[in-house]
Amino acid sequence: MTIHSIDVTGDIGVEHRVLRDRAAMEDVAAAWRALDARAADPFSYFQSYDWCHRWIGTYGSESCQPEIHTLWHGARLVAVWPLMLTGGRVKRIEPLTSPHCQYANVLVDPGLGKAAVQKLLAALANGNHDLALIEGVPQGSALAALLEDTSPLSGRGNTASMLDLSGFASVDDYTNRLSKTQRRNRNRRRNALARHGELSFEVHFPGDAGFAQALPVFMSHKREWLRETVRRGHAIAYPEFDRFLHTLTGDRDTLSGACFFALKAGDRMVAGELGFLHHGHYYAYLGAFDWALRDVSPGKAQMDMTVCWLIEQGVKTYDLLANPTDYKDSWSNKTIGLETYAVPVTLVGKAYTNLWTAGLRPPLQRFYRSLPDKVRRLAQFGQSVGLFLIIA
C-alpha cells in the first residue's frame, strides 16, 4: 500500500491512500466491507470487496494493476474508488474489474462531506497515466455526484433496464397483473417444456454443490448461443473467466453476493441465470438456455420463476443491466441512464479521447451491431476491417 497524498487541514481532515496490490486490499478488507454496509448503495456490487478481491486474484498482472483510491478519517475508511491501470502506449485508469463490471461507482460514507470526496477526483490529475476513462456511471449514483462538474462524453451514453419489484405485494399480485396474453404464453411455455421432463426450479449459492455443478453446463449453453447468434461475448472470452466465476462468494442467509437460478426439465438444465444480490438489488448478470429448445423460450420461463423468487425474498429490483434490447424492454418498467466520462491528463490522453473513444469507436460499434448475422459471421471469420476487434 502506498500513501499517495495527505490532507488533514481545514474542514476536510481526511487522508488519501492508494492501494496497489492484493495484499493491501486484504489489509483493509474488514473496513471495506463495513463501509459498503454503511453506504448501502444498491449500484455498488462491482465495487464490493469480495468481487474486486476475487477478480484481482484471477486477472491482476503487470498489465492490469489495481489503483484503488481510498479516503480515511483517522482509522475509519470513509471512501473507496476501485480503479486500475491498464493499456500499452496509452496508459488508462479504468474501473477495476472492467470489462466484467457493469456499473462504475464509488463507495462513500453517508457522513462524508462533498469537499472531502472531491479529493478522489483531484487525485486523478496525478499519476503515471494518460487519461481516466470511466464507463457505466449510473445517474444519481455517488460517482455521478462526484463527476457532476465533468461533462460526459457525447454519444457514449447507455441505459440500464430494470423491473421495479417494490410495487408487488406478493407473487400472486405480480401474476394477477399479467395480461391474459402474458398468462397464456406463460402456461404454454411451461407445458411445452414439461414434455421434456418434470419442471423444477433451483436456487444455488456458492458453497452449494449445485452451484459448481451447474456452471459448466450453463457456460456451454451461453457459448453456443454466442456462436449461433454471431456475437462476440468479449467479457466471456477472457481467459480463466469460468475459473473466476467459480471463485465468487455469496450467502443465502443474508441474500448477498452471487447466486444461480436453474430451470430443469427432468435432469436436463434448460435455462439458467447467474446474478448478484446486493442491498436488496438483484443484477441479472448472465443468462443462458438450451439452444435446442429455443422455440419454446426456456429462458423466459426461467426469468419468470426468478422474478417470483425475488419477490418472495423481498428483493426490490430485477436489474437487466445495460444495452437496451426488445426483450429487456418487455421485462422492465423503468430505466436508469449510464454515462461515460473521460479525464485526460496528457496530450496523448486527450487525443485518444477525442479521436477514438468519443470519435471513431461509437459509430463503428453501431455499424457492426447493425450488420446481418451472415455478414457479422464473415467479419468474425476474417476480422474484416477490424470490426471484430472494435466491439470489445
C-alpha positions in Angstrom: 0.0 0.0 0.0 1.3 3.5 -0.8 0.2 6.8 0.8 -0.4 9.0 -2.3 -1.2 12.2 -0.5 -2.3 13.5 2.9 -4.5 16.5 3.7 -5.6 16.9 7.3 -6.1 20.7 7.1 -9.2 22.8 7.4 -12.6 21.1 7.4 -11.6 18.2 5.2 -9.4 16.2 7.7 -9.0 13.1 5.5 -6.0 11.1 4.4 -5.8 9.8 0.9 -4.2 6.4 0.2 -3.9 4.3 -2.9 -3.9 0.5 -2.7 -1.8 -1.0 -5.5 -1.7 -4.7 -4.7 -3.8 -7.6 -3.4 -2.1 -7.7 0.0 -3.1 -4.1 0.5 -6.7 -4.9 -0.3 -6.7 -7.7 2.2 -5.3 -5.4 4.9 -8.4 -3.2 4.7 -11.0 -6.0 4.0 -13.0 -5.5 7.2 -13.0 -1.7 6.8 -14.1 -2.0 3.2 -16.9 -4.3 4.0 -18.0 -2.1 6.9 -18.1 0.9 4.6 -20.1 -1.0 2.0 -22.7 -1.8 4.7 -22.9 1.8 5.8 -23.2 3.2 2.2 -25.9 0.6 1.4 -25.7 1.6 -2.3 -27.6 -0.8 -4.5 -25.5 0.1 -7.5 -22.2 -0.8 -5.8 -21.8 -4.6 -6.1 -19.0 -4.2 -8.5 -17.2 -2.0 -6.0 -17.6 -4.5 -3.2 -14.5 -6.1 -1.6 -15.4 -9.7 -2.4 -16.0 -9.0 -6.1 -12.9 -6.9 -6.5 -10.6 -9.1 -4.5 -11.6 -12.3 -6.3 -11.2 -10.6 -9.7 -7.7 -9.4 -8.9 -6.9 -12.9 -7.7 -7.7 -14.1 -11.3 -6.7 -11.2 -13.5 -4.2 -9.0 -11.6 -0.9 -8.7 -13.5 1.7 -6.2 -14.6 -0.6 -5.1 -17.5 -3.6 -4.7 -15.1 -2.6 -3.1 -11.8 -5.1 -2.1 -9.0 -5.2 1.6 -8.3 -7.8 1.8 -5.5 -8.2 5.3 -4.2 -9.3 5.4 -0.5 -10.1 8.2 2.0 -9.6 7.7 5.7 -10.8 9.8 8.7 -8.4 8.6 11.3 -8.7 4.8 11.4 -12.1 4.9 9.7 -12.4 4.1 6.0 -14.8 6.7 4.5 -14.5 6.2 0.7 -13.3 3.6 -1.8 -13.0 4.1 -5.5 -11.7 0.9 -7.1 -9.8 1.7 -10.3 -7.0 0.0 -12.2 -4.1 1.0 -14.5 -4.2 -0.6 -18.0 -3.1 -0.1 -21.5 0.1 -0.2 -23.6 1.2 3.0 -25.3 -1.8 4.8 -23.9 -2.0 4.3 -20.1 -5.6 4.4 -18.9 -7.2 4.5 -15.5 -10.4 2.5 -15.7 -12.9 1.0 -13.2 -11.4 -2.0 -11.5 -12.7 -5.4 -13.0 -13.5 -3.9 -16.4 -14.9 -5.3 -18.7 -16.7 -7.6 -16.2 -18.1 -4.9 -14.0 -21.3 -3.4 -15.3 -21.5 -0.2 -13.2 -18.8 2.2 -12.2 -19.3 3.7 -8.8 -17.6 4.8 -5.6 -18.4 3.8 -2.0 -18.8 6.8 0.2 -19.7 7.1 3.9 -23.0 8.8 4.2 -21.5 11.4 6.6 -18.6 12.4 4.4 -18.7 15.9 3.1 -18.6 16.9 -0.6 -15.2 18.7 -0.2 -13.6 15.5 1.1 -15.0 13.3 -1.7 -13.6 15.8 -4.3 -10.1 14.8 -3.2 -10.7 11.5 -5.1 -11.2 13.3 -8.4 -8.3 15.7 -7.8 -6.0 12.7 -7.4 -6.7 11.6 -11.0 -4.7 14.6 -12.1 -1.5 12.9 -10.8 0.0 9.5 -11.6 1.5 7.5 -14.4 -1.4 7.5 -16.9 -2.6 9.5 -19.9 -6.3 9.5 -19.1 -9.0 8.2 -16.8 -11.8 6.5 -18.8 -14.9 5.8 -16.6 -17.8 4.0 -18.4 -21.1 2.9 -17.0 -21.8 5.6 -14.3 -25.4 5.4 -13.2 -27.4 8.6 -13.0 -28.0 9.6 -9.4 -25.1 7.5 -8.0 -22.3 8.6 -5.7 -19.9 8.6 -8.6 -22.2 10.7 -10.8 -22.3 13.3 -8.0 -18.5 13.2 -7.8 -18.3 13.9 -11.6 -21.1 16.4 -11.7 -18.8 19.2 -12.9 -17.3 17.0 -15.6 -19.2 16.7 -18.9 -20.0 13.2 -20.0 -18.8 12.1 -23.5 -21.3 12.7 -26.2 -22.6 9.6 -27.9 -21.3 7.3 -25.2 -24.5 7.2 -23.1 -26.3 4.0 -22.3 -29.3 2.8 -20.5 -30.0 0.0 -17.9 -33.4 -1.7 -17.9 -35.0 -2.7 -14.6 -38.1 -4.3 -13.3 -39.2 -2.5 -10.1 -40.4 -5.2 -7.8 -41.3 -3.0 -4.8 -44.8 -2.4 -6.2 -45.8 -6.1 -6.0 -47.2 -7.1 -2.6 -46.8 -10.8 -3.4 -46.2 -13.3 -6.1 -49.9 -13.6 -6.6 -50.1 -9.8 -7.0 -47.4 -10.0 -9.7 -49.1 -12.8 -11.5 -52.5 -11.2 -11.4 -51.1 -8.1 -13.1 -50.0 -10.1 -16.1 -52.2 -9.6 -19.2 -54.3 -12.5 -20.4 -51.9 -12.9 -23.3 -48.9 -13.0 -21.0 -50.6 -15.6 -18.7 -51.5 -17.7 -21.8 -47.9 -17.6 -23.1 -46.5 -18.4 -19.7 -48.6 -21.5 -19.4 -47.8 -22.5 -23.0 -44.1 -22.3 -22.4 -44.2 -24.3 -19.2 -46.4 -27.0 -20.7 -44.1 -27.3 -23.8 -41.0 -27.6 -21.5 -42.7 -30.2 -19.3 -42.9 -32.6 -22.2 -39.1 -33.0 -21.8 -39.4 -33.8 -18.1 -40.9 -32.6 -14.9 -40.1 -29.0 -14.3 -38.1 -27.9 -11.3 -36.7 -24.6 -10.2 -33.5 -24.5 -8.1 -31.6 -21.6 -6.4 -27.9 -22.2 -5.6 -25.3 -20.1 -3.8 -21.5 -20.6 -3.8 -20.7 -23.4 -1.5 -23.8 -25.4 -2.6 -22.9 -28.4 -4.7 -25.4 -27.4 -7.3 -23.6 -24.0 -7.9 -20.3 -25.6 -9.0 -22.1 -28.4 -10.9 -24.3 -26.0 -12.9 -21.7 -23.6 -14.1 -20.0 -25.8 -16.8 -23.3 -26.7 -18.4 -24.5 -23.1 -18.1 -21.4 -21.7 -19.8 -21.6 -24.3 -22.5 -25.2 -23.1 -23.3 -24.0 -19.5 -23.2 -21.2 -20.0 -25.6 -23.4 -22.0 -28.0 -25.8 -19.0 -28.1 -23.0 -16.7 -28.8 -21.9 -18.9 -31.7 -25.3 -19.3 -33.2 -26.2 -15.6 -32.9 -22.7 -14.4 -34.1 -22.0 -12.3 -31.0 -18.5 -11.6 -29.6 -19.0 -12.1 -25.9 -15.9 -10.0 -25.1 -16.0 -10.4 -21.4 -16.9 -14.1 -21.5 -14.0 -14.6 -23.9 -11.5 -13.6 -21.3 -9.1 -16.4 -20.3 -9.9 -18.0 -17.0 -13.4 -16.5 -16.9 -15.0 -19.8 -15.9 -12.5 -20.2 -13.1 -13.2 -16.7 -11.9 -16.9 -17.5 -11.7 -16.1 -20.5 -9.5 -14.3 -18.2 -7.0 -17.3 -15.9 -6.4 -18.8 -15.6 -3.0 -22.5 -15.4 -1.9 -24.7 -16.1 1.1 -28.2 -17.4 1.2 -29.0 -16.2 4.7 -28.1 -12.6 4.0 -29.2 -12.6 0.4 -25.9 -11.2 -0.8 -23.3 -12.0 -3.5 -23.5 -14.5 -6.3 -26.5 -16.8 -6.8 -27.6 -19.1 -9.6 -31.1 -19.9 -10.8 -31.7 -23.1 -12.7 -34.8 -24.4 -14.5 -34.7 -28.1 -15.2 -36.8 -30.5 -17.2 -36.1 -33.8 -15.5 -32.4 -33.9 -15.1 -31.8 -31.5 -18.0 -31.0 -27.9 -17.3 -33.0 -26.0 -19.9 -32.2 -22.4 -18.7 -30.1 -20.7 -16.1 -29.1 -17.3 -14.8 -26.1 -16.1 -12.8 -26.7 -13.0 -10.8 -25.7 -11.0 -7.8 -27.7 -9.7 -4.8 -26.6 -6.5 -3.1 -28.6 -4.3 -0.7 -32.0 -5.5 -2.0 -30.9 -5.2 -5.6 -30.5 -8.1 -8.0 -28.2 -7.9 -11.0 -29.2 -10.4 -13.8 -25.5 -10.8 -14.9 -25.6 -13.7 -17.3 -28.4 -15.8 -18.8 -28.4 -18.9 -21.0 -30.7 -21.6 -22.3 -30.6 -24.9 -24.2 -30.4 -23.8 -27.8 -32.2 -26.9 -28.9 -35.3 -25.8 -27.0 -35.2 -22.2 -28.2 -38.6 -22.4 -29.9 -40.3 -22.8 -26.5 -38.4 -20.0 -24.8 -37.0 -21.7 -21.7 -35.1 -18.5 -20.8 -38.4 -16.6 -20.4 -39.8 -19.4 -18.2 -36.7 -19.3 -16.0 -36.8 -15.4 -15.8 -40.4 -15.5 -14.7 -39.6 -18.0 -11.9 -36.6 -16.0 -10.9 -38.7 -12.8 -10.6 -41.3 -14.7 -8.4 -38.5 -16.0 -6.1 -37.0 -12.5 -5.8 -40.5 -11.0 -4.8 -40.8 -13.8 -2.2 -37.5 -12.7 -0.7 -38.3 -9.0 -0.6 -35.8 -8.0 -3.2 -36.7 -4.6 -4.7 -35.2 -4.6 -8.2 -34.6 -7.1 -11.0 -31.8 -5.3 -13.0 -31.3 -6.4 -16.6 -28.2 -4.2 -16.9 -27.1 -2.0 -19.8 -27.6 -2.2 -23.6 -31.4 -2.0 -24.2 -33.0 -4.7 -26.3 -36.6 -5.6 -27.1 -36.6 -8.5 -24.7 -35.3 -6.3 -21.9 -37.9 -3.7 -22.7 -40.6 -6.3 -22.4 -39.4 -7.2 -18.8 -38.7 -3.8 -17.4 -40.8 -0.9 -16.1 -38.1 1.7 -15.5 -34.7 2.7 -16.8 -31.5 4.3 -15.4 -29.2 6.3 -17.6 -25.5 5.5 -17.7 -22.8 7.9 -18.8 -19.1 7.7 -19.8 -16.6 10.2 -18.6 -13.0 10.9 -19.7 -10.4 12.9 -17.7 -7.4 13.4 -20.0 -4.1 14.0 -18.1 -1.7 14.2 -21.1 -1.9 15.3 -24.7 -1.8 11.6 -25.7 -4.8 11.0 -23.5 -6.7 14.0 -24.9 -6.1 12.8 -28.5 -7.1 9.2 -27.6 -10.4 10.6 -26.1 -11.3 12.8 -29.0 -10.2 10.7 -31.9 -11.1 7.2 -30.7 -13.2 7.0 -27.5 -15.7 9.7 -28.5 -14.9 9.8 -32.2 -14.5 6.7 -34.3 -15.4 3.9 -31.9 -19.1 4.6 -31.2 -20.2 4.8 -34.9 -18.1 1.7 -35.8 -19.7 -0.3 -32.9 -23.2 0.8 -34.0 -22.4 -0.2 -37.6 -21.1 -3.6 -36.6 -24.1 -4.4 -34.5 -26.4 -3.4 -37.3 -25.0 -5.9 -39.7 -27.0 -9.1 -40.6 -25.9 -12.3 -38.9 -24.3 -13.7 -42.0 -22.2 -10.5 -42.6 -21.2 -10.5 -38.9 -20.1 -14.1 -39.2 -17.8 -13.2 -42.1 -16.5 -10.3 -40.2 -15.6 -12.6 -37.3 -14.0 -15.2 -39.5 -11.8 -12.7 -41.3 -11.8 -9.9 -38.8 -12.8 -7.7 -41.7 -11.6 -4.1 -41.4 -11.0 -4.8 -37.7 -14.7 -4.9 -36.8 -14.4 -8.0 -34.8 -12.0 -6.2 -32.5 -13.9 -3.0 -32.3 -16.8 -4.2 -30.4 -14.7 -5.1 -27.3 
